Amino acid sequence: MMAKTHSLHVSAQPPPGPEATQDPDKFLEQMDQELTGWNDLAERLERALHNNELLLYAQPIESLRERGTFPIAETLVRLREEEAAMLPPGAFLPVFEHCGMMPELDRWVIQNVIGALAKGSRVPRFSINISAQTLGDAGFSHALAKDLERAGVMPDALVFEIDETDLLARPDAAARFSAAVKSIGCRLLFDGFGRRSVSFEPLKTLRVDYVKVDGVIIRKLGSSDVARSKLNAISRVGEVIGVGVIAECVEDESVIGLLKTAGVGFAQGFGIAAPQPIEGFGASAS
């Protein structure tokens, strides 16, 4: 997703590019200096949300036990500028965060994913990254349940991703959010797992359905015994407690072989499939 600016909508593993290492604070300064009409950032972002200036992409996640099947796709968001250039999420998500508007962006993404599912999709589930700001939104689950019922979409078609960093920083908010979405029937995924710790306790207490092993571990599998040992431990515990293990940042077949040896069930990355517009997942697009 590029490097994840926080947890939300950022594509898991981008092609190398200068934007992947851009400092968010420097970007805010640059945007303030360079983008005409962004003096009132909140107003500009409101226009982006309501004037069809955001586009949804998704990156398929493949089952390694049944190659060629894609049970989940991760939802990503892009911003279209007036000159029709697509900006990566690392370039504009910090601005949504800075303005305290991540819950509005999250709601926009969720409503549009539900709309895509209601039209029919070749991928049965979409995962949606949830920001730290949304974790504390008390009215989130009520609005979500209404949106799902109105569209006639089954709750388990949505998988909400909580980043490990946000889980560790806001455990109480993450627990309340997790309980609320699980009570509706949605699924839960912990993202960036193993980046800072390999604590399995939250997986059991919050009834997580999937963990996504951080790309820092996956990229080192071919050269690091520590990385392989850590992945093996995650995979074994996942099997015992019934949690699906997803490897991100998968870029070649040699890594896929190591994942299958470790018993990992799912893989995501440019070696699997690149992100594409969410419309391409429609049943009529097959």
Residue frames relative to the residue before (quaternion, step in Angstrom):
aa qw qx qy qz dx dy dz
M 1.0000 0.0000 0.0000 0.0000 0.00 0.00 0.00
M 0.5434 -0.4417 0.3723 0.6091 3.60 0.81 0.39
A 0.5917 -0.4484 0.4053 0.5334 3.55 -1.06 -0.32
K 0.4702 -0.7105 0.4286 0.3006 3.57 -0.74 0.95
T 0.3914 -0.7330 0.5095 0.2236 3.54 -0.60 1.16
H 0.6878 -0.1487 0.0115 0.7104 3.50 1.23 -0.62
S 0.7730 -0.3377 0.1907 0.5020 3.61 -0.64 -0.83
L 0.7055 0.5942 -0.2536 0.2913 3.53 1.03 -0.64
H 0.9099 -0.0089 0.0235 0.4140 3.48 -1.21 0.84
V 0.5338 0.6386 -0.4248 0.3560 3.59 1.12 0.18
S 0.4979 -0.7014 0.4172 0.2934 3.52 -0.65 1.12
A 0.5829 -0.6868 0.3102 0.3038 3.56 -0.74 1.10
Q 0.8243 -0.0576 0.0504 0.5609 3.59 0.83 -0.66
P 0.1654 -0.8406 0.5111 0.0696 3.56 -0.13 1.29
P 0.5707 -0.4843 0.4779 0.4597 3.52 -1.27 0.05
P 0.6028 -0.5655 0.3877 0.4082 3.62 -1.03 0.60
G 0.1952 0.7690 -0.5895 0.1515 3.54 -1.01 0.79
P 0.6514 -0.5481 0.3457 0.3947 3.58 -1.16 0.49
E 0.6262 0.5650 -0.3578 0.4008 3.59 1.06 -0.65
A 0.5700 0.6293 -0.3871 0.3594 3.61 1.15 -0.51
T 0.7690 0.3197 -0.1851 0.5217 3.58 1.10 -0.58
Q 0.3784 0.7511 -0.4751 0.2587 3.58 1.22 0.19
D 0.4192 -0.7001 0.5236 0.2451 3.55 -0.93 0.94
P 0.4891 -0.6945 0.4344 0.2997 3.64 -0.68 1.04
D 0.6549 0.5126 -0.3294 0.4471 3.60 0.95 -0.80
K 0.6494 0.4977 -0.3200 0.4776 3.57 0.99 -0.79
F 0.6197 0.5442 -0.3506 0.4437 3.56 1.06 -0.72
L 0.6354 0.5318 -0.3324 0.4505 3.58 0.96 -0.86
E 0.6462 0.5064 -0.3199 0.4730 3.58 0.98 -0.82
Q 0.6605 0.5147 -0.3035 0.4547 3.55 0.95 -0.92
M 0.6554 0.5127 -0.3148 0.4566 3.57 0.95 -0.89
D 0.6430 0.5329 -0.3250 0.4437 3.56 0.96 -0.86
Q 0.7018 0.4699 -0.2597 0.4683 3.55 1.08 -0.75
E 0.8064 0.3880 -0.1491 0.4206 3.55 0.89 -0.97
L 0.7389 0.4405 -0.2569 0.4405 3.61 0.94 -0.74
T 0.3392 -0.7454 0.5447 0.1808 3.53 -0.51 1.22
G 0.7972 0.2984 -0.2177 0.4775 3.57 -0.99 0.80
W 0.6269 0.5308 -0.3517 0.4488 3.57 1.24 0.09
N 0.2748 0.7761 -0.5265 0.2119 3.59 1.16 0.46
D 0.7352 0.2445 -0.1687 0.6093 3.55 1.04 -0.76
L 0.2406 -0.8320 0.4800 0.1395 3.55 0.14 1.30
A 0.6494 0.5261 -0.3361 0.4341 3.58 0.89 -0.86
E 0.6556 0.5025 -0.3171 0.4660 3.57 0.95 -0.84
R 0.6484 0.5217 -0.3190 0.4535 3.58 0.98 -0.82
L 0.6754 0.4861 -0.3000 0.4664 3.57 0.96 -0.81
E 0.5858 0.5516 -0.3655 0.4680 3.58 1.12 -0.63
R 0.6516 0.5031 -0.3221 0.4676 3.58 0.95 -0.82
A 0.6304 0.5368 -0.3390 0.4466 3.58 0.99 -0.79
L 0.6631 0.5108 -0.3013 0.4567 3.59 1.02 -0.82
H 0.7893 0.3652 -0.1660 0.4649 3.57 0.92 -0.87
N 0.7220 0.4372 -0.2452 0.4770 3.61 1.22 -0.29
N 0.5672 -0.6450 0.3738 0.3499 3.57 1.13 0.67
E 0.4030 0.7144 -0.4774 0.3150 3.59 1.00 0.81
L 0.6445 0.4512 -0.3237 0.5256 3.58 1.31 0.09
L 0.1239 -0.7871 0.6015 0.0576 3.54 -1.04 0.76
L 0.3282 -0.7395 0.5555 0.1919 3.56 -1.08 0.73
Y 0.0820 -0.7385 0.6680 0.0403 3.50 -1.09 0.89
A 0.1046 -0.7738 0.6151 0.1097 3.57 -1.28 0.12
Q 0.2201 -0.7620 0.5976 0.1171 3.53 -1.16 0.73
P 0.4093 -0.7465 0.4676 0.2378 3.61 -0.57 1.12
I 0.2224 -0.7232 0.6402 0.1332 3.51 -1.27 0.65
E 0.2581 -0.8153 0.5067 0.1088 3.57 -0.55 1.19
S 0.4146 -0.6534 0.5701 0.2759 3.53 -1.20 0.62
L 0.3091 -0.7653 0.5368 0.1748 3.59 -0.77 1.03
R 0.6212 0.5215 -0.3449 0.4724 3.57 1.27 -0.16
E 0.7626 0.1382 -0.0950 0.6248 3.55 1.29 -0.34
R 0.1884 -0.8426 0.4949 0.0978 3.53 0.47 1.29
G 0.7522 0.3551 -0.2892 0.4738 3.52 -1.06 0.83
T 0.6590 0.4288 -0.3239 0.5262 3.60 1.25 0.06
F 0.1690 -0.7964 0.5799 0.0295 3.54 -1.05 0.88
P 0.1472 -0.8502 0.5011 0.0658 3.58 0.10 1.28
I 0.7820 0.1676 -0.0792 0.5951 3.59 1.22 -0.46
A 0.0514 -0.7450 0.6581 0.0963 3.54 -1.30 0.40
E 0.3723 -0.7323 0.5247 0.2234 3.57 -0.91 0.89
T 0.3675 -0.7444 0.5217 0.1966 3.56 -0.83 1.02
L 0.0817 -0.7776 0.6234 -0.0007 3.55 -0.99 0.98
V 0.2278 -0.7772 0.5696 0.1406 3.58 -1.14 0.48
R 0.1056 -0.7720 0.6254 0.0427 3.56 -1.12 0.77
L 0.2936 -0.7354 0.5846 0.1768 3.55 -1.19 0.61
R 0.2452 -0.7629 0.5832 0.1334 3.54 -0.86 1.01
E 0.2690 -0.7552 0.5753 0.1625 3.56 -0.75 1.01
E 0.7176 -0.4679 0.2935 0.4242 3.56 -1.26 0.35
E 0.6998 0.4416 -0.2862 0.4830 3.59 1.05 -0.65
A 0.5355 -0.6748 0.3668 0.3513 3.58 1.32 0.43
A 0.4346 0.6527 -0.4976 0.3709 3.60 1.13 0.51
M 0.3475 -0.7362 0.5400 0.2137 3.56 -0.95 0.85
L 0.2225 -0.7719 0.5844 0.1151 3.55 -0.78 1.06
P 0.4510 -0.6726 0.5051 0.2985 3.61 -0.98 0.78
P 0.6381 -0.5713 0.3490 0.3803 3.60 -1.12 0.58
G 0.5987 0.5775 -0.3702 0.4136 3.59 1.07 -0.59
A 0.6628 0.5222 -0.2989 0.4457 3.55 1.24 -0.41
F 0.8095 0.2577 -0.1552 0.5042 3.62 1.06 -0.44
L 0.5299 0.6328 -0.4241 0.3728 3.62 1.13 -0.34
P 0.6155 0.5400 -0.3803 0.4302 3.65 0.94 -0.63
V 0.6286 0.5309 -0.3452 0.4515 3.58 1.11 -0.60
F 0.6162 0.5178 -0.3416 0.4853 3.61 1.02 -0.74
E 0.6533 0.5058 -0.3135 0.4680 3.58 0.96 -0.85
H 0.6459 0.5438 -0.3099 0.4371 3.55 0.91 -0.98
C 0.7350 0.4048 -0.2175 0.4986 3.58 1.03 -0.81
G 0.4729 -0.6932 0.4331 0.3291 3.61 1.25 0.04
M 0.5084 0.6882 -0.3770 0.3547 3.56 1.22 0.51
M 0.3328 0.7644 -0.5015 0.2312 3.60 1.16 0.29
P 0.6286 0.5250 -0.3743 0.4348 3.69 0.89 -0.67
E 0.6358 0.5149 -0.3386 0.4648 3.60 1.02 -0.70
L 0.6512 0.4982 -0.3152 0.4779 3.58 0.98 -0.81
D 0.6316 0.5331 -0.3323 0.4544 3.59 0.95 -0.84
R 0.6645 0.5005 -0.3092 0.4608 3.58 0.89 -0.91
W 0.6242 0.5346 -0.3405 0.4568 3.58 1.01 -0.80
V 0.6625 0.5038 -0.3061 0.4622 3.59 0.88 -0.94
I 0.6730 0.5063 -0.3062 0.4439 3.59 0.82 -0.98
Q 0.6657 0.5055 -0.3109 0.4523 3.59 0.86 -0.90
N 0.6942 0.4651 -0.2841 0.4701 3.58 0.97 -0.79
V 0.6085 0.5157 -0.3586 0.4851 3.61 1.10 -0.55
I 0.6346 0.5115 -0.3305 0.4759 3.58 0.95 -0.81
G 0.6391 0.5265 -0.3244 0.4573 3.58 1.01 -0.77
A 0.6513 0.5048 -0.3121 0.4728 3.58 1.01 -0.80
L 0.6516 0.5030 -0.3153 0.4722 3.60 0.99 -0.78
A 0.6378 0.5440 -0.3292 0.4346 3.59 1.00 -0.78
K 0.6668 0.4927 -0.2977 0.4733 3.59 1.15 -0.60
G 0.5827 -0.5566 0.3816 0.4528 3.59 1.25 -0.33
S 0.0263 0.8119 -0.5789 0.0706 3.55 -0.81 1.02
R 0.4619 -0.6725 0.5089 0.2745 3.55 -1.10 0.76
V 0.6714 0.3839 -0.2757 0.5708 3.58 1.29 -0.30
P 0.3997 -0.7765 0.4300 0.2289 3.61 -0.54 1.10
R 0.8041 0.1643 -0.0795 0.5658 3.60 1.13 -0.54
F 0.1464 -0.7504 0.6356 0.1071 3.52 -1.22 0.64
S 0.2728 -0.7368 0.5915 0.1810 3.54 -1.03 0.82
I 0.1508 -0.7834 0.6021 0.0331 3.54 -1.09 0.86
N 0.3529 -0.7354 0.5423 0.2016 3.56 -0.72 1.08
I 0.2014 -0.7887 0.5754 0.0793 3.55 -0.90 0.99
S 0.4058 -0.7357 0.4947 0.2221 3.55 -0.82 1.02
A 0.6413 -0.5125 0.4070 0.4005 3.54 -1.30 0.34
Q 0.6235 0.5466 -0.3451 0.4398 3.59 1.04 -0.71
T 0.6791 0.4900 -0.2929 0.4614 3.59 0.98 -0.79
L 0.5434 0.6270 -0.4058 0.3833 3.61 1.10 -0.54
G 0.7418 0.4064 -0.2232 0.4845 3.58 1.08 -0.67
D 0.4698 0.6796 -0.4389 0.3533 3.60 1.28 0.16
A 0.3220 -0.7991 0.4770 0.1737 3.59 -0.25 1.29
G 0.7245 0.4448 -0.2563 0.4599 3.60 1.07 -0.63
F 0.3831 0.7714 -0.4546 0.2268 3.58 1.27 -0.02
S 0.7264 0.4629 -0.2755 0.4267 3.58 0.64 -1.09
H 0.6185 0.5451 -0.3491 0.4455 3.60 1.03 -0.69
A 0.6730 0.4794 -0.2905 0.4825 3.58 0.92 -0.92
L 0.6270 0.5457 -0.3302 0.4473 3.58 1.02 -0.80
A 0.6606 0.5104 -0.3132 0.4528 3.59 0.85 -0.94
K 0.6532 0.5073 -0.3141 0.4662 3.59 0.99 -0.81
D 0.6500 0.5208 -0.3200 0.4515 3.59 0.93 -0.86
L 0.6614 0.5037 -0.3048 0.4647 3.58 0.94 -0.87
E 0.6699 0.4983 -0.3025 0.4598 3.58 0.90 -0.91
R 0.6518 0.5276 -0.3134 0.4456 3.56 0.93 -0.90
A 0.7368 0.4171 -0.2281 0.4808 3.60 0.98 -0.85
G 0.4028 -0.7226 0.4725 0.3040 3.59 1.22 -0.30
V 0.4500 0.6759 -0.4514 0.3700 3.59 1.13 0.69
M 0.4618 -0.6835 0.4907 0.2807 3.58 -0.90 0.93
P 0.5458 -0.6568 0.4048 0.3268 3.63 -0.85 0.89
D 0.6838 0.5046 -0.3185 0.4199 3.60 0.95 -0.72
A 0.4924 0.6237 -0.4465 0.4114 3.58 1.27 0.25
L 0.6859 0.4188 -0.2728 0.5289 3.59 1.30 -0.19
V 0.0869 -0.7647 0.6381 0.0238 3.54 -0.98 0.97
F 0.1895 -0.8083 0.5491 0.0956 3.58 -0.51 1.13
E 0.2510 -0.7798 0.5639 0.1047 3.54 -0.82 1.12
I 0.0747 -0.7583 0.6470 0.0278 3.56 -0.90 1.02
D 0.3876 -0.7358 0.5056 0.2299 3.56 -0.74 1.03
E 0.6010 -0.5884 0.4066 0.3568 3.55 -1.07 0.77
T 0.6216 0.5549 -0.3433 0.4334 3.59 1.00 -0.78
D 0.6813 0.4734 -0.2852 0.4800 3.58 0.95 -0.89
L 0.6127 0.5505 -0.3459 0.4494 3.58 1.06 -0.72
L 0.6995 0.4635 -0.2723 0.4709 3.57 0.90 -0.93
A 0.6872 0.4860 -0.2841 0.4593 3.59 1.06 -0.76
R 0.8097 0.1393 -0.0406 0.5687 3.59 1.03 -0.77
P 0.0362 -0.8606 0.5072 0.0274 3.60 0.64 1.05
D 0.6584 0.5108 -0.3285 0.4446 3.61 0.95 -0.78
A 0.6582 0.4949 -0.3065 0.4774 3.58 0.95 -0.88
A 0.6442 0.5171 -0.3217 0.4627 3.58 0.99 -0.82
A 0.6476 0.5184 -0.3197 0.4579 3.59 1.00 -0.79
R 0.6628 0.4920 -0.3122 0.4703 3.59 0.94 -0.84
F 0.6446 0.5122 -0.3209 0.4683 3.58 0.95 -0.87
S 0.6668 0.5174 -0.3071 0.4397 3.58 0.84 -0.96
A 0.6611 0.5034 -0.3083 0.4631 3.58 0.91 -0.91
A 0.6604 0.5257 -0.3121 0.4360 3.58 0.97 -0.84
V 0.7220 0.4265 -0.2724 0.4718 3.61 0.79 -0.93
K 0.6199 0.5263 -0.3528 0.4629 3.60 1.10 -0.60
S 0.6296 0.5378 -0.3430 0.4436 3.60 1.04 -0.68
I 0.6254 0.5166 -0.3323 0.4812 3.58 1.17 -0.53
G 0.5519 -0.6034 0.4029 0.4112 3.57 1.08 -0.73
C 0.4732 0.6585 -0.4499 0.3742 3.59 1.29 0.17
R 0.4440 -0.6815 0.5149 0.2709 3.55 -1.27 0.31
L 0.2992 -0.7699 0.5522 0.1132 3.52 -1.28 0.52
L 0.0661 -0.7881 0.6119 -0.0096 3.55 -1.02 0.90
F 0.2263 -0.7347 0.6203 0.1558 3.57 -1.04 0.80
D 0.2200 -0.8029 0.5498 0.0685 3.52 -0.69 1.19
G 0.7955 0.2832 -0.2172 0.4896 3.57 -1.19 0.56
F 0.2640 0.8092 -0.4956 0.1729 3.57 1.20 0.45
G 0.7870 0.2884 -0.2416 0.4889 3.54 -0.93 0.98
R 0.4680 0.6836 -0.4515 0.3314 3.60 1.23 -0.12
R 0.8088 0.1814 -0.0728 0.5547 3.57 0.92 -0.95
S 0.7995 -0.0095 0.0199 0.6002 3.59 1.08 -0.57
V 0.2358 -0.7247 0.6133 0.2074 3.55 -1.29 0.12
S 0.1948 0.7775 -0.5633 0.2006 3.54 0.65 1.16
F 0.2530 -0.8033 0.5258 0.1197 3.55 -0.67 1.11
E 0.4510 0.7245 -0.4399 0.2796 3.58 1.22 -0.24
P 0.6664 0.4960 -0.3353 0.4444 3.66 0.84 -0.82
L 0.5861 0.5918 -0.3784 0.4039 3.59 1.08 -0.61
K 0.7082 0.4382 -0.2542 0.4918 3.55 1.04 -0.78
T 0.7094 0.4758 -0.2819 0.4369 3.58 0.81 -0.96
L 0.7480 0.3650 -0.2140 0.5113 3.62 1.04 -0.68
R 0.3953 -0.7568 0.4506 0.2607 3.60 1.29 0.15
V 0.0994 0.8231 -0.5427 0.1349 3.52 0.83 1.10
D 0.3624 -0.7392 0.5303 0.2023 3.58 -1.07 0.78
Y 0.8014 0.0706 -0.0004 0.5940 3.58 1.07 -0.78
V 0.1196 -0.7163 0.6711 0.1492 3.52 -1.37 0.37
K 0.2220 -0.7455 0.6131 0.1382 3.54 -1.10 0.75
V 0.3364 -0.7666 0.5174 0.1772 3.56 -0.48 1.25
D 0.5273 -0.6834 0.4113 0.2929 3.53 -0.79 1.07
G 0.5855 -0.6255 0.4057 0.3184 3.54 -1.09 0.79
V 0.5397 0.6122 -0.4073 0.4099 3.60 1.17 -0.45
I 0.6677 0.4709 -0.2891 0.4989 3.58 1.07 -0.73
I 0.6838 0.5131 -0.3014 0.4223 3.58 0.81 -1.02
R 0.6705 0.5171 -0.3093 0.4329 3.60 0.92 -0.85
K 0.7133 0.4498 -0.2550 0.4732 3.60 1.18 -0.48
L 0.3884 0.7660 -0.4634 0.2181 3.59 1.23 -0.06
G 0.6938 0.4984 -0.2874 0.4331 3.58 0.95 -0.79
S 0.7930 0.3252 -0.1442 0.4946 3.59 1.17 -0.47
S 0.7599 0.3732 -0.1847 0.4991 3.59 1.20 -0.28
D 0.3869 -0.7113 0.5432 0.2219 3.57 -0.77 1.08
V 0.6118 0.5584 -0.3477 0.4393 3.58 1.07 -0.73
A 0.6562 0.5081 -0.3101 0.4637 3.58 0.93 -0.90
R 0.6689 0.4893 -0.3089 0.4667 3.59 0.92 -0.86
S 0.6444 0.5139 -0.3276 0.4619 3.60 0.99 -0.78
K 0.6485 0.5144 -0.3204 0.4607 3.56 0.95 -0.84
L 0.6582 0.5002 -0.3112 0.4687 3.59 0.94 -0.87
N 0.6384 0.5296 -0.3320 0.4492 3.60 0.95 -0.83
A 0.6517 0.5144 -0.3149 0.4600 3.58 0.98 -0.85
I 0.6478 0.5113 -0.3171 0.4673 3.59 0.94 -0.89
S 0.6726 0.5096 -0.3013 0.4441 3.56 0.89 -0.93
R 0.6587 0.5129 -0.3145 0.4518 3.59 0.95 -0.87
V 0.6761 0.4754 -0.2989 0.4771 3.57 0.90 -0.92
G 0.6171 0.5521 -0.3452 0.4418 3.59 0.99 -0.76
E 0.6606 0.5053 -0.3070 0.4626 3.56 0.98 -0.84
V 0.6617 0.5211 -0.3075 0.4428 3.57 0.96 -0.87
I 0.7861 0.3268 -0.1722 0.4956 3.60 0.85 -0.92
G 0.5385 -0.6778 0.3806 0.3253 3.59 1.25 0.18
V 0.4731 0.6443 -0.4533 0.3945 3.58 1.07 0.76
G 0.3966 -0.7194 0.5201 0.2337 3.59 -0.82 0.99
V 0.2364 -0.7779 0.5704 0.1172 3.58 -0.94 0.90
I 0.1104 -0.7840 0.6108 0.0091 3.55 -0.81 1.14
A 0.2107 -0.7502 0.6125 0.1326 3.57 -0.97 0.87
E 0.1882 -0.7747 0.5919 0.1188 3.59 -0.85 0.95
C 0.7757 0.3543 -0.2581 0.4540 3.57 -1.34 0.15
V 0.3227 0.7374 -0.5207 0.2847 3.59 1.04 0.78
E 0.0545 -0.8650 0.4977 -0.0344 3.55 -0.48 1.19
D 0.8149 0.0883 -0.0762 0.5677 3.63 1.15 -0.18
E 0.6883 -0.5230 0.3363 0.3738 3.54 -1.32 0.40
S 0.5892 0.5754 -0.3883 0.4135 3.61 1.06 -0.55
V 0.6387 0.5061 -0.3182 0.4845 3.57 1.07 -0.72
I 0.6197 0.5462 -0.3448 0.4458 3.58 0.99 -0.78
G 0.6306 0.5335 -0.3313 0.4561 3.59 1.02 -0.77
L 0.6614 0.4938 -0.3027 0.4765 3.58 0.98 -0.81
L 0.6318 0.5316 -0.3309 0.4568 3.58 1.03 -0.74
K 0.6688 0.4926 -0.3042 0.4664 3.57 0.92 -0.88
T 0.6202 0.5399 -0.3384 0.4576 3.58 1.05 -0.73
A 0.6970 0.4640 -0.2602 0.4809 3.57 1.07 -0.80
G 0.5159 -0.6676 0.4043 0.3531 3.58 1.25 -0.18
V 0.3579 0.7318 -0.4994 0.2949 3.58 1.22 0.40
G 0.3831 -0.7901 0.4427 0.1818 3.56 -0.82 1.00
F 0.8169 0.1718 -0.0391 0.5491 3.59 1.08 -0.68
A 0.0967 -0.7980 0.5936 0.0384 3.56 -1.17 0.62
Q 0.0680 -0.7752 0.6280 0.0007 3.52 -1.16 0.80
G 0.4461 0.6767 -0.5102 0.2875 3.57 -1.03 0.72
F 0.6859 -0.4853 0.3441 0.4191 3.54 -1.30 0.12
G 0.5969 0.5374 -0.3689 0.4678 3.59 1.23 -0.23
I 0.6548 0.4580 -0.2923 0.5254 3.56 1.33 -0.21
A 0.7215 -0.3061 0.2482 0.5694 3.57 0.71 -1.11
A 0.4178 -0.6875 0.5357 0.2565 3.55 -1.10 0.72
P 0.5977 -0.5367 0.4327 0.4093 3.59 -1.20 0.35
Q 0.0291 -0.7772 0.6284 0.0122 3.54 -1.20 0.62
P 0.6599 -0.4931 0.3574 0.4401 3.61 -1.17 0.38
I 0.5619 -0.6474 0.3972 0.3277 3.55 -0.92 0.90
E 0.5525 0.6119 -0.3920 0.4083 3.60 1.18 -0.46
G 0.6152 0.5816 -0.3364 0.4124 3.57 1.17 -0.58
F 0.6406 0.5162 -0.3212 0.4692 3.57 1.29 -0.21
G 0.4349 0.7208 -0.4477 0.3014 3.58 1.26 -0.07
A 0.6174 -0.5747 0.3960 0.3630 3.54 -1.14 0.68
S 0.6827 0.4902 -0.2877 0.4592 3.57 1.06 -0.73
A 0.6257 0.5553 -0.3354 0.4332 3.59 1.28 -0.26
S 0.5086 0.6667 -0.4250 0.3409 3.61 1.22 -0.12
